[in-house]
């Protein structure tokens, strides 16, 4: 997808930024490349998920699975000061 210099000027005006002409041309090229990349990602998403999918029901996050961690006692044995199963720290509020 190509972006025009008018669109670059409009974006710059909305962001209250000013650019030299050569900077605007560089931005035009870079923004067009970004939009092309987004189009590629959309195409991949369409291939993987199919053309029609429920965007609200789609969960791309992994399942939250509890894993067993190290014994907390091993950690508590290494702290300089503790009371029962709590770590003692210096008071920050007086």
C-alpha positions as CSV (number, residue, x, y, z in Angstrom):
1,X,0.0,0.0,0.0
2,X,1.4,3.3,-1.0
3,X,1.1,6.5,1.0
4,X,1.1,9.9,-0.7
5,X,3.0,13.0,0.2
6,X,-0.3,14.7,1.0
7,X,-1.0,12.0,3.5
8,X,2.5,12.4,5.0
9,X,1.9,16.1,5.3
10,X,-1.5,15.5,6.9
11,X,0.0,13.1,9.5
12,X,2.8,15.5,10.2
13,X,0.3,18.3,10.7
14,X,-1.8,16.2,13.1
15,X,1.3,15.2,15.1
16,X,2.4,18.9,15.0
17,X,5.7,17.9,13.4
18,X,7.6,19.6,10.6
19,X,9.9,17.9,8.2
20,X,12.2,18.9,5.3
21,X,11.1,17.7,1.9
22,X,13.7,15.0,1.7
23,X,12.6,13.8,5.2
24,X,9.0,13.7,4.0
25,X,10.0,11.5,1.0
26,X,11.9,9.2,3.4
27,X,8.9,9.0,5.7
28,X,6.6,8.3,2.7
29,X,8.8,5.3,1.8
30,X,9.1,4.0,5.3
31,X,5.3,4.4,6.1
32,X,4.5,2.6,2.8
33,X,6.8,-0.2,3.8
34,X,5.2,-0.5,7.2
35,X,1.7,-0.6,5.6
36,X,2.9,-3.3,3.1
37,X,4.2,-5.3,6.0
38,X,0.8,-5.0,7.8
39,X,-0.9,-6.2,4.7
40,X,1.4,-9.2,4.6
41,X,0.5,-10.0,8.2
42,X,-3.2,-9.7,7.4
43,X,-2.8,-12.1,4.5
44,X,-1.0,-14.7,6.7
45,X,-3.7,-14.3,9.4
46,X,-6.4,-14.9,6.7
47,X,-4.6,-18.0,5.5
48,X,-4.1,-19.4,9.0
49,X,-7.5,-18.5,10.5
50,X,-9.6,-18.6,7.3
51,X,-11.3,-15.6,5.8
52,X,-14.2,-15.6,8.2
53,X,-13.4,-15.8,11.9
54,X,-14.9,-14.4,15.0
55,X,-12.5,-11.7,16.1
56,X,-14.1,-11.3,19.5
57,X,-14.0,-15.0,20.3
58,X,-10.4,-15.4,18.9
59,X,-7.8,-16.0,21.6
60,X,-4.3,-15.9,20.4
61,X,-2.8,-16.2,23.8
62,X,-1.4,-19.4,25.2
63,X,-3.3,-21.3,27.9
64,X,-2.3,-20.3,31.4
65,X,-0.9,-23.5,32.9
66,X,0.4,-23.7,36.4
67,X,3.9,-25.1,36.6
68,X,5.6,-26.4,39.6
69,X,8.3,-24.1,40.9
70,X,11.1,-24.4,43.4
71,X,10.4,-25.0,47.0
72,X,9.7,-21.6,48.7
73,X,11.6,-22.7,51.7
74,X,14.8,-22.8,49.6
75,X,14.2,-19.1,48.8
76,X,13.4,-18.1,52.4
77,X,16.5,-19.8,53.7
78,X,18.6,-17.3,51.6
79,X,17.0,-14.1,52.8
80,X,18.9,-12.1,55.5
81,X,16.0,-11.5,57.8
82,X,12.6,-13.2,58.1
83,X,9.7,-13.9,60.4
84,X,8.1,-17.3,59.9
85,X,7.3,-17.5,56.2
86,X,7.6,-13.7,55.6
87,X,10.6,-11.7,54.5
88,X,11.5,-8.8,56.8
89,X,12.3,-5.5,55.0
90,X,13.2,-2.1,56.2
91,X,10.2,0.2,56.9
92,X,9.6,2.8,54.3
93,X,6.7,4.5,56.0
94,X,7.0,6.2,59.3
